[in-house]
């Protein structure tokens, strides 16, 4: 049901690509039932979505999951999760926000950053990376990095 709902939602809004976090299921988690809970149907749902999306002509892309929920989307740094409600976090600048929404912004931004940088010539790419140093490490990219990249690209004549 989840896989079907994801693909139907993508079709409803004429999406060309569905972006997932790359879920590294290698390695053993320690604890009695943690391994079973951590790996529960994660990859299976993504595989189902992949097959259903390809039937509809929608691409699938996977993004590195490192620090997507740990970093604030506005570039202010790491977030601190609320102890009572784990879905709420506080940014270092004091803003209180939803962790999952912030992570979704970062996942989408990393996808667009990768797609934009792939199309740039090497010379232009090095100029852009000099002006936006966060691009050097893709795992530290957030929505604010994408906004900075867009501003730099507008200033450079391609």
C-alpha positions as CSV (number, residue, x, y, z in Angstrom):
1,X,0.0,0.0,0.0
2,X,2.8,2.4,0.9
3,X,4.7,1.8,-2.4
4,X,1.5,2.2,-4.4
5,X,0.7,5.4,-2.6
6,X,4.1,6.9,-3.3
7,X,4.0,6.1,-7.0
8,X,0.4,7.4,-7.3
9,X,1.4,10.6,-5.5
10,X,4.3,11.1,-7.9
11,X,2.0,10.5,-10.9
12,X,-0.5,13.0,-9.5
13,X,2.0,15.8,-9.6
14,X,3.8,14.6,-12.8
15,X,7.1,13.9,-11.0
16,X,9.9,12.8,-13.2
17,X,12.0,11.3,-10.4
18,X,11.4,9.9,-6.9
19,X,14.3,10.5,-4.5
20,X,15.1,8.1,-1.6
21,X,17.7,8.1,1.0
22,X,20.2,5.3,0.3
23,X,19.6,2.8,3.1
24,X,22.7,0.9,3.9
25,X,21.5,-2.4,5.3
26,X,25.0,-3.9,5.7
27,X,26.4,-4.5,9.1
28,X,24.9,-5.8,12.3
29,X,23.1,-3.7,14.8
30,X,23.7,-4.8,18.4
31,X,20.9,-5.6,20.7
32,X,18.2,-8.2,21.0
33,X,15.6,-7.2,18.4
34,X,17.3,-4.0,17.0
35,X,18.5,-5.7,13.9
36,X,15.0,-7.0,13.0
37,X,13.4,-3.6,13.7
38,X,16.0,-1.6,11.9
39,X,15.8,-3.6,8.7
40,X,12.0,-4.1,8.7
41,X,10.8,-3.9,5.1
42,X,13.0,-0.8,4.3
43,X,14.6,-2.1,1.2
44,X,11.5,-4.1,0.1
45,X,9.3,-0.9,0.0
46,X,12.0,0.9,-2.0
47,X,12.3,-2.0,-4.4
48,X,8.5,-2.1,-4.9
49,X,8.4,1.6,-5.6
50,X,11.3,1.2,-8.1
51,X,9.5,-1.4,-10.1
52,X,6.1,0.5,-10.0
53,X,7.8,3.8,-10.9
54,X,9.7,2.3,-13.8
55,X,6.5,0.9,-15.2
56,X,5.1,4.5,-15.2
57,X,8.2,6.0,-16.7
58,X,9.4,7.7,-13.4
59,X,13.1,7.5,-12.5
60,X,14.4,6.6,-9.0
61,X,17.4,8.3,-7.4
62,X,19.1,7.5,-4.1
63,X,20.9,10.1,-2.0
64,X,23.5,9.6,0.7
65,X,21.6,9.6,4.0
66,X,24.5,10.9,6.2
67,X,23.5,14.0,8.2
68,X,20.3,14.7,6.4
69,X,18.3,14.9,9.6
70,X,21.3,15.9,11.7
71,X,21.8,19.2,9.8
72,X,19.4,22.1,9.8
73,X,18.1,22.9,6.3
74,X,18.8,26.7,6.8
75,X,22.6,26.0,7.2
76,X,22.7,27.0,10.9
77,X,24.4,23.7,11.8
78,X,23.4,20.6,13.8
79,X,20.0,20.3,15.3
80,X,19.1,19.2,18.9
81,X,16.2,16.8,19.1
82,X,13.4,17.4,21.7
83,X,13.6,14.7,24.4
84,X,9.8,14.4,24.8
85,X,8.8,14.6,21.1
86,X,11.5,13.2,18.9
87,X,10.0,14.6,15.7
88,X,10.7,18.2,16.8
89,X,14.2,19.7,16.8
90,X,15.7,23.0,17.7
91,X,18.2,24.7,15.4
92,X,21.3,26.4,16.7
93,X,19.8,29.8,15.9
94,X,16.8,29.0,18.2
95,X,14.2,28.0,15.5
96,X,12.0,25.0,16.4
97,X,11.1,22.8,13.5
98,X,10.0,19.4,12.4
99,X,13.0,17.0,12.0
100,X,11.5,15.0,9.1
101,X,10.6,18.1,7.1
102,X,14.1,19.5,7.6
103,X,15.6,16.2,6.5
104,X,13.3,16.1,3.4
105,X,14.5,19.6,2.4
106,X,18.1,18.4,2.7
107,X,17.4,15.2,0.7
108,X,15.8,17.1,-2.1
109,X,18.5,19.7,-2.1
110,X,21.3,17.1,-2.3
111,X,19.5,15.6,-5.4
112,X,19.3,18.9,-7.2
113,X,22.9,19.8,-6.2
114,X,24.1,16.5,-7.7
115,X,22.1,17.0,-10.9
116,X,23.3,20.6,-11.3
117,X,27.0,19.8,-10.7
118,X,26.9,16.8,-13.1
119,X,26.0,19.2,-16.0
120,X,28.7,21.8,-15.3
121,X,32.0,21.8,-17.1
122,X,35.0,21.2,-14.9
123,X,36.3,24.8,-15.0
124,X,32.9,26.2,-14.0
125,X,32.4,23.6,-11.3
126,X,35.7,24.4,-9.7
127,X,34.8,28.1,-9.7
128,X,31.4,27.3,-8.1
129,X,33.0,25.0,-5.4
130,X,35.5,27.8,-4.6
131,X,32.6,30.2,-3.9
132,X,30.4,27.6,-2.1
133,X,32.8,25.5,0.0
134,X,30.1,23.3,1.4
135,X,29.8,21.6,-2.1
136,X,33.2,19.9,-1.5
137,X,31.6,17.5,1.0
138,X,28.3,16.3,-0.3
139,X,27.3,15.0,3.1
140,X,27.3,18.5,4.5
141,X,25.0,20.0,1.8
142,X,21.7,21.4,2.9
143,X,18.9,23.5,1.3
144,X,20.9,26.6,2.1
145,X,23.8,25.2,0.0
146,X,21.5,24.8,-2.9
147,X,20.3,28.3,-2.6
148,X,23.9,29.6,-2.5
149,X,24.7,27.4,-5.5
150,X,21.8,28.9,-7.4
151,X,22.9,32.5,-6.5
152,X,26.5,31.8,-7.7
153,X,25.3,30.2,-10.9
154,X,23.2,33.3,-11.7
155,X,26.4,35.4,-11.4
156,X,28.5,33.2,-13.6
157,X,27.9,33.4,-17.4
158,X,27.6,29.8,-18.6
